[in-house]
Amino acid sequence: MFGIVRPCRHRLGEKLTAQWTAHLCGLCLALRGDHGQLARIVTNYDGLLISVLTEAQADPGGSTGRRTAGPCPLRGMRTASVAHGEGARLAAAVSLVLASAKVRDHVADGDGLLARRPVALAARRVAAGWDRAGARTGSDVGFDTAVLVDAVDRQTGIESLAGPGTPILTVTEPTETATAAAFAHTAVLAGRPRNAAPLAEAGRLFGRLAHLLDAVEDREADAASGAWNPLTATGTSLDEARRLADDAVHGIRLALREAEFTDGGLAHRLLVHELPNSVRRAFGTPSCAHGSHPYAPPGAPGAPGGPTPPEPPRRDRRGLLAGCAVWLGLACTCQLCCGTYEDPWARERKEGCLHNCDCDCCDCCECCNCCNCGGEDGCCSGCDCGCDC
């Protein structure tokens, strides 16, 4: 799983967590349905934003919607309502093409095993297959992935010419162009052509932000390995990168105000409230942490001196083999670390091992009820909860 938007369920809340998971599973299943099991490895957190934006604009009962998916080890062998339709397929197409670009970039840099010629050759073949698969699915939903491929091709040339003094935004431009096109097409799929312009602007700035944060997070590792890094190559300071990142976050917020949504709660939370957290995480800025338990008033169940909360009902245990299969599925995801999952055998509800850590997962935005507050200047106007919203 890669991407800059990695929300914590403590910030999302139960309703939005369920929606976010539905889009994540929908993207994964769209990749499998159109391109086979191997394609599922390109499932990523940022790609599902395409599915989220499409559903946020769509009229109920349109070409986007939900379906019930069968049991999956990654969900503890439970069924689930997942997103499906053109939004999920567009997200799959974009994810394939951009993952292909990432593979080719690693091959060009000779990272790890990709420095070996046979492995690099195999990786290039996989990447080429993903390009073709993404183009097919993109065509099915009316999106020409050539704009993505062109951006990837231009990126290589721009990086080869960049040097000290080259504006960092020259280097981020191809990524901005690619994400702008993908965000704008969600308006076409949802039947809201007037949203295309503001969403293209939001996508352009999101691409800039993703490129900058990736460069910041890889800066030290790239320096140690001698790999090319846009900040180092252009002589861009971390202070300047932070300024541009903060400006991008602010611009995305303004652009989203110009778009019309049927239900924009999840899109707002991810693109307005989670992006500042992504910036703070990349730059190592301290952030507030959630407590291990919510506050309980004296005498309440779970509070000191209060009654013991009732035990949840027991569920039938899984057998040895079934439990092992579920455990293998959970081990391949982040659920064992930061999610909520069923014990593979006892089927008891458990929290990931990072549940009680200082992991930048606060509920400080909840004080302003961000997705429902109004005001003259739009959502989150006047919020003073310290979340830059």
C-alpha positions in Angstrom: 0.0 0.0 0.0 1.5 3.3 -1.0 0.1 6.9 -1.1 0.2 10.0 1.0 -3.3 9.9 2.2 -3.2 7.3 5.0 -6.1 8.1 7.4 -6.5 6.7 10.8 -9.9 5.4 11.8 -9.8 7.5 15.0 -10.0 10.6 12.8 -12.4 9.2 10.2 -15.0 7.8 12.7 -17.1 4.7 12.1 -19.2 6.0 9.2 -16.4 7.4 7.1 -14.1 4.5 7.9 -16.7 2.1 6.4 -16.9 4.3 3.3 -13.2 4.5 2.9 -12.8 0.7 3.3 -15.6 0.2 0.7 -13.6 2.3 -1.8 -10.3 0.5 -1.0 -11.9 -2.9 -1.4 -13.7 -1.7 -4.5 -10.4 -0.6 -6.1 -8.8 -3.9 -5.3 -11.7 -5.9 -6.7 -11.8 -3.8 -9.8 -8.2 -4.5 -10.5 -8.7 -8.2 -10.0 -11.9 -8.3 -12.0 -10.4 -6.6 -15.1 -6.7 -7.6 -14.9 -6.3 -10.6 -12.7 -4.9 -11.3 -9.2 -1.4 -9.9 -9.8 -2.9 -6.5 -10.6 -4.2 -6.2 -7.0 -0.7 -5.4 -5.8 -1.0 -1.9 -7.2 -3.9 -1.1 -4.9 -3.0 2.2 -3.2 -4.4 4.7 -0.9 -4.2 7.7 -3.3 -5.8 5.9 -6.2 -9.0 5.3 -4.3 -9.5 9.1 -4.2 -10.7 8.8 -7.8 -13.4 6.4 -6.7 -14.3 8.6 -3.7 -14.6 11.8 -5.8 -16.7 10.0 -8.4 -19.2 8.7 -5.8 -19.2 12.1 -4.0 -20.6 13.8 -7.1 -22.8 11.1 -8.4 -26.6 11.0 -8.1 -27.9 8.1 -6.1 -28.8 5.1 -8.3 -26.4 6.2 -11.1 -23.6 4.3 -12.7 -21.7 4.3 -9.4 -22.8 2.4 -6.4 -22.2 -0.5 -4.0 -22.3 -4.2 -4.2 -21.8 -7.0 -1.7 -18.4 -8.7 -2.0 -17.8 -12.2 -0.9 -15.5 -13.2 2.1 -11.9 -12.1 1.9 -8.9 -12.9 4.1 -8.0 -9.2 4.2 -11.4 -8.5 5.9 -11.2 -11.5 8.3 -13.3 -13.6 5.9 -16.2 -11.4 6.1 -18.5 -10.1 3.3 -18.6 -6.3 2.8 -20.3 -3.6 0.8 -17.8 -2.3 -1.7 -17.7 0.5 -4.3 -18.1 -0.6 -7.9 -18.8 0.9 -11.2 -17.0 3.5 -13.4 -15.4 5.3 -10.5 -13.7 2.2 -9.2 -12.6 1.2 -12.8 -11.1 4.6 -13.4 -9.2 4.4 -10.2 -7.9 1.0 -11.3 -6.8 2.3 -14.7 -5.0 5.3 -13.1 -3.4 3.1 -10.4 -2.1 0.6 -13.0 -0.5 3.3 -15.2 1.1 5.2 -12.3 2.3 2.0 -10.7 3.9 1.1 -14.0 5.7 4.4 -13.9 6.9 3.8 -10.4 8.3 0.4 -11.4 10.1 1.9 -14.4 11.5 4.7 -12.2 12.9 2.1 -9.8 14.4 0.1 -12.7 16.1 3.3 -14.0 17.5 4.0 -10.6 18.7 0.4 -10.2 17.0 0.0 -6.8 17.6 -3.2 -4.9 17.1 -6.4 -6.9 16.1 -4.2 -9.9 19.8 -3.5 -10.4 20.1 -7.1 -11.7 19.5 -7.3 -15.5 17.1 -10.3 -15.5 15.0 -8.9 -12.7 14.9 -5.5 -14.4 13.8 -7.0 -17.7 11.0 -8.9 -16.0 9.9 -5.7 -14.2 9.8 -3.8 -17.5 7.6 -6.5 -19.0 5.2 -6.3 -16.0 5.1 -2.5 -16.3 4.4 -2.6 -20.0 1.5 -5.0 -19.3 0.1 -2.7 -16.7 0.3 0.2 -19.2 -1.7 -1.7 -21.7 -4.2 -2.9 -19.1 -4.7 0.6 -17.8 -5.3 1.9 -21.3 -8.0 -0.7 -21.9 -9.9 0.0 -18.7 -9.4 3.8 -19.2 -10.9 3.5 -22.7 -13.9 1.6 -21.3 -14.8 4.6 -19.0 -13.9 7.3 -21.6 -10.5 8.2 -20.2 -7.5 8.4 -22.4 -4.5 7.2 -20.3 -2.2 8.7 -22.9 -2.0 11.8 -20.8 -0.6 9.7 -18.0 1.9 7.9 -20.2 3.0 11.2 -21.7 3.5 12.7 -18.3 5.6 9.7 -17.3 7.7 10.0 -20.4 8.3 13.7 -20.0 9.2 13.2 -16.4 12.3 11.3 -17.3 13.5 14.0 -19.7 12.8 16.8 -17.3 14.7 15.1 -14.5 17.7 14.5 -16.8 17.9 18.3 -17.5 17.2 19.5 -14.0 20.0 20.9 -11.9 20.8 23.5 -9.3 18.5 26.5 -9.8 15.8 24.6 -11.8 12.4 25.5 -10.2 11.1 22.5 -8.3 7.7 23.1 -9.9 9.2 22.4 -13.3 10.0 18.9 -12.0 6.6 18.3 -10.5 4.6 19.5 -13.6 4.2 16.1 -15.3 2.7 14.6 -12.1 0.4 17.7 -11.7 -0.8 17.3 -15.3 -1.5 13.6 -14.8 -3.5 13.9 -11.6 -5.4 17.0 -12.9 -6.7 14.9 -15.8 -7.7 12.0 -13.5 -9.5 14.2 -11.0 -11.3 16.1 -13.8 -12.6 12.9 -15.4 -14.5 12.0 -12.2 -16.8 15.0 -13.0 -17.4 13.5 -16.5 -18.3 10.1 -15.0 -20.6 11.6 -12.4 -22.4 13.8 -15.0 -21.2 17.1 -13.5 -19.2 18.8 -16.2 -19.1 22.1 -14.2 -16.9 20.4 -11.6 -14.2 19.5 -14.1 -12.3 22.8 -13.8 -12.2 23.0 -10.0 -11.4 19.3 -9.7 -8.6 19.6 -12.3 -7.1 22.4 -10.1 -7.4 20.2 -7.0 -5.8 17.3 -8.9 -3.0 19.5 -10.1 -2.2 20.6 -6.6 -2.6 17.1 -5.2 0.0 15.9 -7.8 2.4 18.6 -6.8 1.9 17.7 -3.1 2.4 14.0 -3.7 5.6 14.6 -5.6 7.0 17.0 -3.0 6.2 14.7 0.0 7.6 11.7 -1.8 10.8 13.7 -2.4 11.0 14.8 1.3 10.4 11.3 2.7 13.1 9.8 0.3 15.6 12.6 0.7 17.9 10.9 3.2 17.6 7.5 1.7 18.3 8.8 -1.8 21.4 10.7 -0.5 22.7 7.5 1.1 22.2 5.4 -2.0 23.1 8.1 -4.6 19.7 8.0 -6.2 18.2 11.1 -7.9 16.1 13.3 -5.7 14.3 16.4 -7.0 15.0 18.5 -3.9 18.7 17.7 -3.9 19.1 18.0 -7.6 17.4 21.4 -7.8 18.9 22.7 -4.6 15.4 23.2 -3.1 15.5 23.7 0.7 13.1 21.9 3.0 11.7 25.3 4.1 10.8 26.0 0.5 9.3 22.5 0.0 7.2 23.0 3.1 5.9 26.4 1.9 4.9 24.9 -1.5 3.3 21.9 0.3 1.3 24.1 2.6 0.2 26.3 -0.4 -0.9 23.2 -2.2 -3.0 22.0 0.7 -4.7 25.5 0.9 -5.3 25.6 -2.8 -7.0 22.1 -2.8 -9.3 23.3 0.0 -10.3 26.4 -2.1 -10.8 24.4 -5.3 -13.1 21.9 -3.6 -15.3 24.8 -2.4 -16.0 25.5 -6.1 -17.2 21.9 -6.8 -20.7 20.6 -6.1 -21.1 17.3 -4.3 -24.0 15.1 -3.6 -22.3 13.7 -0.5 -18.8 15.1 -0.1 -18.1 14.1 3.5 -15.4 11.5 2.9 -13.8 13.5 0.0 -13.7 16.6 2.3 -12.2 14.6 5.2 -9.5 13.1 3.0 -8.5 16.1 1.0 -9.0 18.9 3.5 -8.2 17.3 6.9 -6.0 14.4 6.1 -3.6 16.2 3.7 -2.3 18.5 6.4 -1.6 15.4 8.5 0.3 14.0 5.5 2.4 17.1 5.3 3.2 17.1 9.0 4.1 13.4 8.9 6.5 13.9 5.9 8.2 16.9 7.5 8.3 15.3 11.0 6.2 18.1 12.6 4.9 17.1 16.0 1.2 16.5 16.1 -1.3 15.6 18.8 -2.0 12.0 19.6 -5.2 10.2 20.5 -5.5 8.6 23.9 -5.8 4.9 24.4 -9.4 5.3 25.4 -12.0 8.0 25.0 -12.9 10.1 28.1 -15.6 8.5 30.3 -17.3 10.5 33.0 -17.0 9.3 36.6 -19.3 6.4 37.3 -19.8 5.5 33.6 -19.0 2.0 32.4 -15.2 1.8 31.9 -14.4 4.8 34.0 -12.5 4.5 37.3 -15.0 3.4 39.9 -17.7 2.7 37.4 -19.2 -0.6 36.5 -17.3 -3.1 34.4 -18.4 -2.9 30.7 -20.3 -6.0 29.6 -18.3 -8.6 27.7 -19.1 -8.8 24.0 -20.9 -11.9 23.0 -18.7 -14.9 22.2 -18.4 -16.1 18.7 -17.6 -19.5 17.4 -13.9 -20.2 17.0 -12.4 -20.9 13.6 -10.6 -24.1 13.0 -6.8 -24.3 12.8 -6.6 -24.2 9.0 -9.2 -21.5 8.5 -7.6 -19.4 11.2 -4.2 -19.8 9.6 -5.6 -18.6 6.3 -7.1 -15.5 7.9 -3.9 -14.8 9.7 -1.9 -14.9 6.5 -4.3 -12.5 4.9 -4.1 -10.0 7.8 -0.3 -10.3 7.9 -0.2 -9.0 4.3 -2.0 -5.7 5.3 -1.6 -3.0 7.8 -4.5 -4.2 9.9 -2.3 -6.0 12.4 -0.5 -2.7 13.0 -3.0 0.1 12.9 -6.4 -1.4 12.1 -9.2 -3.2 13.8 -9.5 -6.9 13.0 -10.9 -10.2 14.3 -8.6 -12.6 16.0 -8.0 -15.2 13.3 -9.1 -18.1 15.6 -11.1 -16.7 18.6 -12.9 -14.1 16.3 -12.6 -11.5 19.0 -12.4 -7.9 18.1 -8.8 -6.6 18.5 -6.9 -3.4 17.9 -3.6 -3.2 16.0 -0.4 -3.0 17.9 -0.1 0.8 17.1 -3.5 1.5 18.6 -2.0 3.0 21.8 1.0 4.7 20.3 1.7 8.3 19.5 0.9 7.8 15.9 -0.5 11.2 14.8 -4.1 10.0 15.2 -6.0 12.7 17.1 -9.6 13.6 17.1 -8.9 17.2 17.5 -10.9 18.2 14.4 -14.0 16.7 15.9 -14.6 19.8 17.9 -15.8 21.7 14.8 -17.9 18.9 13.3 -16.0 19.7 10.1 -18.2 18.0 7.6 -21.4 19.7 8.8 -20.5 23.2 9.9 -21.5 26.0 7.6 -20.6 29.6 7.7 -20.3 32.4 5.1 -17.1 31.2 3.7 -17.9 27.5 3.4 -17.2 24.4 5.3 -14.8 24.6 8.3 -14.9 28.4 8.2 -13.7 29.8 11.5 -12.5 26.5 12.9 -10.0 27.1 15.6 -9.3 23.5 16.7 -5.6 23.7 15.7 -6.0 21.5 12.6 -5.4 24.2 10.0 -8.8 23.7 8.6 
